[in-house]
Amino acid sequence: VCGLCVCLHVFGVDELVERVRNLHTKYAHDGTDTLDFNGFTEAFGQIGITDPELLRSLFDAMDVENDHVLSFSEFSASVFLMAEDATGPAQMRFIYKAIDLDGSDGITKEELQKTLTHILKGRETLTAIYTETEAMDAMSAMGVKNLRSTYTKDKAQWREERLHDYHIRGEKFLGCSTLDECLAVEARELTEATFEQADTDNDKRISFEEFSTWYENSSLEARRVRKLFSIFSPRT
């Protein structure tokens, strides 16, 4: 609740809430006031996030009532919790639950790397839509009927440009021949750094307690993970 209040204070209530409400209504089940998993999958598919396991984990993290549908209040609270300016235990628990793909109360390297890779791919879709990365807004992108028509660049062109951007970022990316390979390298690097910091008992899993400590210490890696999730929150 605190994270939601912070986000609404920063971005302004009326416009952003209305945008999220319109998105929820657009994909709601058969004109009802609830968003089911099929509608949720369709919405996130708009920005290239199609992995069933990650989608289910995100959906379940939002479904606080455990009734297999998302009310507007559940959906709106969740997307505002992911805002970069929002902080606090509610945001931390949401992100942990979203990454814990099998719901086992422990994050593995495979789960973290898979989650980060797919969110990075979603970010790249937004890069093609918006000329200014600061304005990237997945909520708006999901609401566009023909998203591809809004691309600011030819798809092949922007993927080639983004691959070049990665190549000049450092030697670790020079071996990548495609953008997807670079995204996988970035996700793997962030995963390894996160586990080195957070997995304090070296059991190859990050418990909620370990994640909480790591997240609250706000290392560079923790801030990077938080920023990646923030692409799902609406912006002005």
C-alpha positions as CSV (number, residue, x, y, z in Angstrom):
1,V,0.0,0.0,0.0
2,C,2.8,2.4,0.8
3,G,4.5,1.8,-2.5
4,L,1.2,2.5,-4.3
5,C,0.8,5.8,-2.4
6,V,4.4,6.8,-3.3
7,C,3.8,6.1,-7.0
8,L,0.5,7.9,-7.2
9,H,2.1,10.9,-5.4
10,V,5.0,11.0,-7.9
11,F,3.0,10.4,-11.1
12,G,-0.4,12.0,-10.4
13,V,-3.5,10.1,-9.6
14,D,-6.2,10.7,-12.1
15,E,-4.4,10.2,-15.5
16,L,-2.4,7.1,-14.5
17,V,-5.2,5.3,-12.7
18,E,-7.5,5.9,-15.7
19,R,-4.8,4.5,-18.0
20,V,-4.4,1.4,-15.9
21,R,-8.2,1.0,-15.6
22,N,-8.6,1.2,-19.4
23,L,-5.9,-1.4,-19.8
24,H,-7.6,-3.7,-17.3
25,T,-11.0,-3.3,-19.0
26,K,-9.5,-3.9,-22.5
27,Y,-8.3,-7.4,-21.6
28,A,-10.9,-8.2,-19.0
29,H,-12.8,-11.5,-19.3
30,D,-16.0,-11.2,-21.4
31,G,-16.8,-7.7,-20.4
32,T,-16.6,-8.5,-16.7
33,D,-14.5,-6.5,-14.2
34,T,-12.0,-9.3,-13.8
35,L,-8.8,-10.1,-15.8
36,D,-8.2,-13.8,-16.3
37,F,-5.0,-15.5,-17.2
38,N,-5.8,-15.5,-21.0
39,G,-6.4,-11.8,-21.1
40,F,-3.2,-11.2,-19.0
41,T,-1.2,-13.4,-21.4
42,E,-2.6,-11.4,-24.3
43,A,-1.6,-8.1,-22.7
44,F,2.0,-9.1,-21.9
45,G,2.3,-10.7,-25.3
46,Q,2.0,-7.3,-26.8
47,I,5.5,-6.4,-25.5
48,G,7.1,-9.8,-26.3
49,I,6.8,-11.5,-22.9
50,T,5.3,-14.9,-23.8
51,D,7.0,-17.4,-21.6
52,P,4.1,-19.3,-19.9
53,E,6.0,-20.0,-16.6
54,L,7.0,-16.3,-16.1
55,L,3.5,-15.1,-17.1
56,R,1.9,-17.5,-14.6
57,S,4.3,-16.4,-11.9
58,L,3.6,-12.7,-12.5
59,F,-0.1,-13.4,-12.6
60,D,-0.1,-15.4,-9.3
61,A,2.0,-12.6,-7.6
62,M,-0.7,-10.1,-8.5
63,D,-3.6,-12.5,-7.6
64,V,-3.5,-11.8,-3.8
65,E,-7.0,-13.1,-3.4
66,N,-6.0,-16.4,-5.0
67,D,-9.2,-16.6,-7.0
68,H,-7.5,-17.0,-10.4
69,V,-8.6,-13.6,-11.7
70,L,-7.3,-10.1,-11.2
71,S,-9.7,-7.4,-10.0
72,F,-8.9,-3.9,-10.9
73,S,-7.6,-3.2,-7.4
74,E,-5.2,-6.2,-7.5
75,F,-4.0,-5.3,-11.0
76,S,-3.5,-1.6,-10.3
77,A,-1.8,-2.1,-6.9
78,S,0.6,-4.5,-8.5
79,V,1.7,-2.3,-11.5
80,F,2.1,0.7,-9.2
81,L,4.2,-1.4,-6.8
82,M,6.7,-2.0,-9.6
83,A,7.3,1.7,-10.1
84,E,11.0,2.6,-9.8
85,D,10.2,5.2,-7.2
86,A,8.2,2.8,-5.1
87,T,10.0,1.0,-2.3
88,G,9.2,-1.1,0.8
89,P,8.4,-4.6,1.8
90,A,5.3,-5.0,-0.4
91,Q,7.3,-4.3,-3.5
92,M,10.1,-6.5,-2.4
93,R,7.7,-9.4,-1.7
94,F,6.0,-9.0,-5.1
95,I,9.3,-9.1,-7.0
96,Y,10.5,-12.2,-5.0
97,K,7.2,-14.0,-5.7
98,A,7.4,-13.1,-9.4
99,I,10.9,-14.5,-9.7
100,D,10.1,-17.7,-7.7
101,L,8.6,-19.4,-10.8
102,D,7.7,-22.7,-9.2
103,G,6.5,-21.1,-6.0
104,S,8.9,-23.2,-3.9
105,D,9.9,-20.3,-1.6
106,G,13.4,-20.3,-3.0
107,I,14.8,-18.7,-6.1
108,T,17.2,-20.7,-8.2
109,K,19.8,-19.4,-10.7
110,E,17.7,-20.8,-13.5
111,E,14.6,-19.0,-12.3
112,L,16.3,-15.7,-11.9
113,Q,18.1,-15.8,-15.2
114,K,15.0,-16.8,-17.1
115,T,13.0,-14.0,-15.5
116,L,15.6,-11.4,-16.2
117,T,16.1,-12.6,-19.8
118,H,12.4,-12.3,-20.6
119,I,12.1,-8.9,-18.9
120,L,15.1,-7.6,-20.8
121,K,13.4,-8.8,-24.1
122,G,10.3,-6.8,-23.1
123,R,12.5,-3.8,-22.5
124,E,13.9,-4.1,-26.0
125,T,10.4,-4.1,-27.5
126,L,9.8,-0.9,-25.7
127,T,13.0,0.5,-27.0
128,A,11.7,0.0,-30.5
129,I,8.5,1.8,-29.7
130,Y,9.7,4.9,-27.8
131,T,12.4,7.3,-29.0
132,E,13.3,8.2,-25.4
133,T,14.1,5.3,-23.1
134,E,13.0,7.4,-20.1
135,A,9.5,7.3,-21.4
136,M,9.2,3.5,-21.9
137,D,5.8,2.5,-20.6
138,A,4.7,-1.1,-20.9
139,M,1.2,-0.3,-19.7
140,S,0.7,2.1,-22.6
141,A,2.2,-0.3,-25.1
142,M,-0.1,-3.1,-24.0
143,G,-3.1,-0.8,-24.7
144,V,-2.2,-0.2,-28.4
145,K,-4.3,-2.2,-30.8
146,N,-1.6,-2.4,-33.5
147,L,1.6,-2.1,-31.6
148,R,3.9,-2.8,-34.5
149,S,2.7,0.3,-36.3
150,T,4.0,2.5,-33.5
151,Y,7.6,1.3,-33.8
152,T,9.9,4.2,-34.3
153,K,12.4,2.1,-36.3
154,D,12.4,-0.9,-38.6
155,K,12.6,-4.0,-36.4
156,A,15.7,-5.4,-38.1
157,Q,17.3,-2.0,-37.9
158,W,16.8,-1.4,-34.2
159,R,17.9,-4.9,-33.3
160,E,21.1,-4.3,-35.3
161,E,21.6,-0.9,-33.6
162,R,21.0,-2.4,-30.1
163,L,23.4,-5.2,-30.9
164,H,26.0,-2.6,-31.7
165,D,25.2,-0.8,-28.5
166,Y,26.0,-3.9,-26.5
167,H,29.2,-4.6,-28.4
168,I,30.6,-1.2,-27.4
169,R,29.6,-1.7,-23.8
170,G,32.3,-4.2,-23.1
171,E,34.3,-7.2,-24.2
172,K,31.9,-9.7,-22.6
173,F,29.3,-8.8,-25.3
174,L,31.7,-8.9,-28.3
175,G,31.1,-12.7,-28.8
176,C,27.3,-12.1,-29.3
177,S,26.1,-12.4,-32.8
178,T,22.5,-11.5,-32.0
179,L,20.7,-9.2,-29.7
180,D,19.1,-12.1,-27.9
181,E,22.5,-13.5,-27.1
182,C,23.6,-10.2,-25.6
183,L,20.4,-10.2,-23.4
184,A,21.2,-13.7,-22.2
185,V,24.8,-12.6,-21.3
186,E,23.4,-9.6,-19.4
187,A,20.9,-11.7,-17.5
188,R,23.5,-14.3,-16.7
189,E,25.9,-11.7,-15.4
190,L,23.3,-10.1,-13.2
191,T,22.2,-13.5,-11.9
192,E,25.7,-14.5,-11.0
193,A,26.4,-11.2,-9.2
194,T,23.0,-11.5,-7.3
195,F,23.7,-15.0,-6.1
196,E,27.2,-14.1,-5.0
197,Q,25.8,-11.4,-2.8
198,A,22.4,-12.9,-1.7
199,D,23.0,-16.6,-1.4
200,T,24.8,-16.3,1.9
201,D,24.5,-20.0,3.0
202,N,25.7,-21.1,-0.5
203,D,22.9,-23.6,-0.9
204,K,22.3,-22.5,-4.5
205,R,18.9,-21.0,-3.6
206,I,17.9,-17.6,-2.4
207,S,15.4,-17.7,0.4
208,F,13.0,-14.9,1.1
209,E,15.1,-13.9,4.1
210,E,18.3,-13.7,2.0
211,F,16.5,-11.8,-0.7
212,S,15.1,-9.3,1.8
213,T,18.5,-8.6,3.2
214,W,20.0,-8.3,-0.2
215,Y,17.2,-6.1,-1.5
216,E,17.2,-3.8,1.5
217,N,21.0,-3.3,1.2
218,S,20.2,-1.7,-2.2
219,S,23.4,-2.8,-4.0
220,L,23.9,-1.9,-7.6
221,E,22.5,-5.3,-8.6
222,A,19.4,-4.9,-6.4
223,R,18.7,-1.5,-8.0
224,R,19.1,-3.0,-11.5
225,V,16.6,-5.7,-10.8
226,R,14.1,-3.2,-9.3
227,K,14.6,-0.9,-12.4
228,L,13.9,-3.8,-14.8
229,F,10.6,-4.5,-13.1
230,S,9.7,-0.8,-13.2
231,I,9.1,-1.0,-17.0
232,F,5.7,-2.5,-16.2
233,S,4.5,0.5,-14.2
234,P,2.8,3.4,-16.0
235,R,4.6,6.7,-16.6
236,T,3.5,10.2,-17.5
